[in-house]
Amino acid sequence: MGRIAEIGDLDATGQADLVRRGEVSPLELVDEAIGRIERLNPALNAVIHQHFERARAQALGNLPDGVFRGVPFLLKDLGGGNLKGDPIHWGTRFLRDAGYRSPTTSYLVEKFLQAGLVIVGRTNVPELGAWTTTEPEAYGPTRNPWDQTRSSGGSSGGAAAAVAAGLVPFAHASDGGGSIRIPASECGLVGLKPTRGRISLGPDVGEVWQGLACEFAETRTVRDAAALLDVVAGTMPGDPYAAAPPARPYRGEVGAPSDRLRIGLLTGLKTVNIQSDCVTAVESAGRLLTSLGHHVEISHPAALEAPELAVGMLAVIAASQARAIEQFSAAIGRTISAEDMDCDNWAVIEMGRKVSATDYLAGVEALHRYSRKVAAWWAEGFDLLMTPTIPEPPPPLGELVPDSREPLKGFQRSGGLVAFTMPFNVTGQPAISLPLHWTPEGLPVGVQLVAAIGREDLLIRVASQLEQAQPWIDRQPPLHA
């Protein structure tokens, strides 16, 4: 067991290499992951559905000879993680109590399976995936392995906590306003949000939240992010968006030399209170990039403080959530009511029911105007923008939970954490959070890099440089397998 446990500490690429060489079997990897989940999940509450016997059978079967053959993996409890016949509850009591199961398998999950990944379970999410903390009434809070009194972020908080604690080497995640990057920042991981259209959301939907949402993963290393992106990227028939394919596989960008880049540094916005640890993280990363030969200067798109973002976003998200409740009501055969949900989600849904068709289109137009203004900064000759991922270290559990005594306070608190992430869901640009700083108390603080549309290659190349210059793979939280 000791040798296998050490193998379990490898990233997914390392584990897959051992399987390929015949030094370890898929079943050994899966059994070790199951053991870790059984030991640590009671403290973490990261994995809410366990599929252990199926995973063992899958590992013993004729696994596809993909890049990650035999590597254990977790799916997120939201729609992009649909696997036909599996329970999937979106963090809600009403789907949990109805025993709802997915009627379809997403293209993304099909690609995960074709890569040889073995699905061992499903991770916790906030109700409807709507908040920046994972504390749903349906399943209770996921705890941060760096400090169990702290949030692991949202909406991919269960995935991030599981990866950070070493339950699996990487896990499925999604991002509609920062839901990959925020948990990556709070749990000390690599969180890549791809370009809009890079990964298909089909076949059930073409877009989510008017194109704000995308799918991918939480990883420990840049090379895992690159290799997994190679596996799952690509437009499927009927997709409403398409991202131009890269010039070469993303794995080829890991460790590749980089030209001298012009990088803008953003440490503050007039509308956001940024804690000192987050400023320090960005300033330190800026000095590191300079030492690597890049040109770093204080600059950012002025449009990041434009009002179009809030105006358009609220109309689009509220209307989309209201529509989702109509679909879920039809799926379970009864009308979902306020008693079925947390108070803030219900308030947003009621807002959405009041959004007219013309209001919705006005919101979309506002987001498009905003996107053009933000993207213009890259056209001025900048290659990357560097910002804090979030404006504070991981907040305490309970701070962001909806409270019926103060309606929408939790919603507004969550909104304050997406100041640096949500803009790039709106523009569709790729962005990555890297674990480059820890507070004196030992809490991780992420730094975000943003590239122009379609330039994941540039993000991966520079992220790999930073990872080599300031490695984080050996940093482990107090709660770790």
C-alpha positions, 0 to 999 in steps of 0.5 A: 500500500505504501508504494501505491500511496506514493503513486497516488501522489503523482499528477494524472500524467504521472499516473497514466505513464505508470499504467502505460509502462505496466508498473501499476494497474488501473485497478490499483490506482482506482482502489487507492483513490477509493481508499483516500475518499473513504478516509478523508471525505467524511472530513471534507464532504467533497464527494457526494455520490460514490460509484466505487463498484462500477469504477472497479469493474470499469478498471478491470474491463477493456478500458479505452487506450487513451491518454489517461487510461486507468486514472481515477476521476470525479465528475461535478454535480452539474449538467456538463457532467451528465452521465446517462443513468447517474444521479445528478442533482445540481446541489438541490434538494428537489432533484435529490428528493426526486431521485433524478438521474441524467437521461443523457451523457454529455459530449464532454463526459464521452470524451473523458471516458474515451481518454480512459478515465475511470469515474469514481464519483461526483462532487459537491456544488452550491445549489444550482451552481450559483454561489462562490462557496460550496455549502448547499442545503442538500448536501452540506458544506465542503471544507477547504483542506488547507483550513477546514473552517474555510470555504473551498470556493464555488461552484467547483468547490467539491472538485477543488477540495478533492484534488487539493486533498489528493483524493484524485489527481484532477477532477471535472469542473465548470465556470460561469463566472469564476467557478473553476478559477475561484476554487483553484485560488482557494485550494491551491490548484491550477484552474484553466477556463478555456475560450468560449466554444473550445469545449462543447456543452452538447448535446443537451444545450448549446450555451449556458447563461448566454455563453458565459459558462464553459466546462473543464477541470481542476488540476494540480499541474499545468501539464495535466491541464494541457493534456486534458485540454487536448483530449476534450477540446473540439467543436461538435455538430450543431455547437453555436460557438467554435474556437479556432484549433491550436497550431499544435497540441497544448502539451507541446506548450509545456516547457516551450520557450516563450518570446518576450511578452508584454504583460499588464499588471492589475492590482486594484479596481476602484469598485473592489476592496482587495486584501493585501495578500492578494496584492502581494501575490500579484506584485510578486508574480509580476517580479517573477515574470520580469525575471523570466524576461517578460515586460511587465507594466501597470495597465489594464482595460479601463472597461473592467469598471464599466457598468455594462457588466452588472446591467447585462449580467443580472438580466441574463443570469436571472432569466436563465435561472428562471428558465432552468426551474421551468425545465427542472419542474417538467423533469420531476413532474411537479412545480418547484416552489420557494420552499424547495430552494435557498432564499437568494436563488429563489429571489434571483429566479423571481427577478428572472421571471420579470425580465421581458424579452426586450430586457433580455436582449438589452442585457445581451447587447450590454454584455457585447458592448462590454466585451468589445471595450475589454478586448480592445486593450489586447489590440493595443499590443498586450499579450497577457493581463495579470490580476488577483483571481479573487480579492481575498483569501478563502473566506470562512464557511458561512459568510456567503450562505443565503440567509432569509433574514437578510435576503440577497446578502449572500448573493451580493457577497458572492458577487464581490468575489467575481470582480476579476473572473466574471469579466472574462466569462463575458468576453469569452477569453481564456484565463488561468489561476495559478497557486503562486502565493500563500498567506502567513496563515498558510492559505493559498492565494491564486494569481490570474493570467488572461489571454486574447480569444483562442490563446490558451497556448500562450497561457499554458506556455507562460503558466509552465514557465512560472510553475518551473520557476516557482514549483507548487506540486509538493505543497500539501494542505494539512488535510491530505491523503 
